[in-house]
Amino acid sequence: MPVAAETSHIELSGFGVELTVRGKGRPLLLLHPGHPSGRIDPAARIMELLAESMRVIVPTHPGFGMTPAPAKLTTIDDLAYLYLDLMEAIELRDCVVVGLSLGGWIAAEMAVKTTERLSHLVLVDAVGIKCGDRESRDIADIYAMTDKQLGELVYADPQSMARNVKALPESELTLMARAREATGRYAWTPYMHDPKLKGRLHRIDVPTLVLWGEADRIASPDYGRSFAAAIPEAQFAMIEKAGHFPHLEQPGALARRIVDFVEDTRRR
């Protein structure tokens, strides 16, 4: 029988962070994506699967869920430092860090600063770098389209993943609105990237896996290959029948990839 998730609250330098923890064993810090999927639900299949072999810690980024959005936290860089402080505060060592989309950007920013407490880094359809020239759009503008149009880009199978927004309870609509607002707060200018991050990725010195949904039309697989190429000895692999959010469309395949990678690569 799966172990139930536990939720707690921790204060870090005056900032409150909500944590959901599930499973036992080696720690895995899972950083959730931004809009439109928002936070990782404690009952999400990806969390259940990873918790079968590791202790999964999922913070809700400030401004998402029902967590406050402190005025001093305005950038992805701020969140990267916040989570480095979190890892120290709860004594995470030899930790696997997995970032999904916006969470992948946060994870990469953490790793270029220090990998002292990291054993492995996994970036799943991460945003955060500029690959093309100034006139080329690397990442689709999620704020310039309807929810229906966004769904067609985000998912490999939009019909099976579509939700009837009109039928959702007000509480769920509130979470979606807050996720949209918070994503803009952290990633609007410059849009979905840090101009300096790509040039710093060479600093990452832990085993790194870059995973990409083969049908991602928000940030293409070629974008993912560019991300992996900038990280020393990083591996790149595709997730079939998945778009920008493999944790929603193919949680089993994604979890297997992560667990196998951790088991097959060297320990620090």
Secondary structure in CASP SS format (residue, H / E / C, confidence):
PFRMAT SS
TARGET T0000
AUTHOR 0000-0000-0000
METHOD secondary structure of the structure
MODEL  1
M C 1.00
P C 1.00
V C 1.00
A C 1.00
A C 1.00
E E 1.00
T E 1.00
S E 1.00
H E 1.00
I E 1.00
E E 1.00
L E 1.00
S C 1.00
G C 1.00
F E 1.00
G E 1.00
V E 1.00
E E 1.00
L E 1.00
T E 1.00
V E 1.00
R E 1.00
G C 1.00
K C 1.00
G C 1.00
R C 1.00
P E 1.00
L E 1.00
L E 1.00
L E 1.00
L E 1.00
H C 1.00
P C 1.00
G C 1.00
H C 1.00
P C 1.00
S C 1.00
G C 1.00
R C 1.00
I C 1.00
D C 1.00
P C 1.00
A C 1.00
A C 1.00
R H 1.00
I H 1.00
M H 1.00
E H 1.00
L H 1.00
L H 1.00
A C 1.00
E C 1.00
S C 1.00
M C 1.00
R E 1.00
V E 1.00
I E 1.00
V E 1.00
P E 1.00
T E 1.00
H C 1.00
P C 1.00
G C 1.00
F C 1.00
G C 1.00
M C 1.00
T C 1.00
P C 1.00
A C 1.00
P C 1.00
A C 1.00
K C 1.00
L C 1.00
T C 1.00
T C 1.00
I H 1.00
D H 1.00
D H 1.00
L H 1.00
A H 1.00
Y H 1.00
L H 1.00
Y H 1.00
L H 1.00
D H 1.00
L H 1.00
M H 1.00
E H 1.00
A H 1.00
I C 1.00
E C 1.00
L C 1.00
R C 1.00
D C 1.00
C E 1.00
V E 1.00
V E 1.00
V E 1.00
G E 1.00
L E 1.00
S C 1.00
L H 1.00
G H 1.00
G H 1.00
W H 1.00
I H 1.00
A H 1.00
A H 1.00
E H 1.00
M H 1.00
A H 1.00
V H 1.00
K H 1.00
T C 1.00
T C 1.00
E C 1.00
R C 1.00
L E 1.00
S E 1.00
H E 1.00
L E 1.00
V E 1.00
L E 1.00
V E 1.00
D C 1.00
A C 1.00
V C 1.00
G E 1.00
I C 1.00
K C 1.00
C C 1.00
G C 1.00
D C 1.00
R C 1.00
E C 1.00
S C 1.00
R C 1.00
D C 1.00
I C 1.00
A C 1.00
D C 1.00
I H 1.00
Y H 1.00
A H 1.00
M C 1.00
T C 1.00
D H 1.00
K H 1.00
Q H 1.00
L H 1.00
G H 1.00
E H 1.00
L H 1.00
V H 1.00
Y C 1.00
A C 1.00
D C 1.00
P H 1.00
Q H 1.00
S H 1.00
M H 1.00
A C 1.00
R C 1.00
N C 1.00
V H 1.00
K H 1.00
A H 1.00
L C 1.00
P C 1.00
E H 1.00
S H 1.00
E H 1.00
L H 1.00
T H 1.00
L H 1.00
M H 1.00
A H 1.00
R H 1.00
A H 1.00
R H 1.00
E H 1.00
A H 1.00
T H 1.00
G H 1.00
R H 1.00
Y H 1.00
A H 1.00
W C 1.00
T C 1.00
P C 1.00
Y C 1.00
M C 1.00
H E 1.00
D C 1.00
P C 1.00
K C 1.00
L C 1.00
K H 1.00
G H 1.00
R H 1.00
L H 1.00
H H 1.00
R H 1.00
I C 1.00
D C 1.00
V C 1.00
P C 1.00
T E 1.00
L E 1.00
V E 1.00
L E 1.00
W E 1.00
G E 1.00
E C 1.00
A C 1.00
D C 1.00
R C 1.00
I C 1.00
A C 1.00
S C 1.00
P H 1.00
D H 1.00
Y H 1.00
G H 1.00
R H 1.00
S H 1.00
F H 1.00
A H 1.00
A H 1.00
A C 1.00
I C 1.00
P C 1.00
E C 1.00
A C 1.00
Q E 1.00
F E 1.00
A E 1.00
M E 1.00
I E 1.00
E C 1.00
K C 1.00
A C 1.00
G C 1.00
H C 1.00
F C 1.00
P H 1.00
H H 1.00
L H 1.00
E H 1.00
Q C 1.00
P H 1.00
G H 1.00
A H 1.00
L H 1.00
A H 1.00
R H 1.00
R H 1.00
I H 1.00
V H 1.00
D H 1.00
F H 1.00
V H 1.00
E H 1.00
D H 1.00
T C 1.00
R C 1.00
R C 1.00
R C 1.00
END
